Amino acid sequence: MKIVKVLAMDPDLINASSLNSDSDSVRYGIDETIYRYGDRVRQANGFINMDEKSGIVRLAQPPYDSAGGVFESRITSTDLSDIASHVATTKLKK
């Protein structure tokens, strides 16, 4: 199930024609996912996945056992020509 699509742009790209170049593309990933319910916190890596090229975030598992909790994922974007990542955090609440 698709949750959201994220978009990052690289200000270092010289012109619009290079947007389609794999070497100048932005790639996405999920660095970490945790699940919070009440005062409990647990790792939930693999519960949410992301397409590295499109930025589409999807549920990888059914959320039936997670009612009332909050998933927090740290989403990364990186320019392949510069390995330094820019990290943003988003909270996904069921």
Buried (B, 14 or more C-beta within 10 A) or exposed (E): EEBEEBEBEBEEBEEEEEEEEEEBBBBBBBEEBBBBEEEEEEEBEEBBBBBBEEBBBEBBEEBEEBEEBBBBBBBBBBBEEEEEEEEEEBEBEE
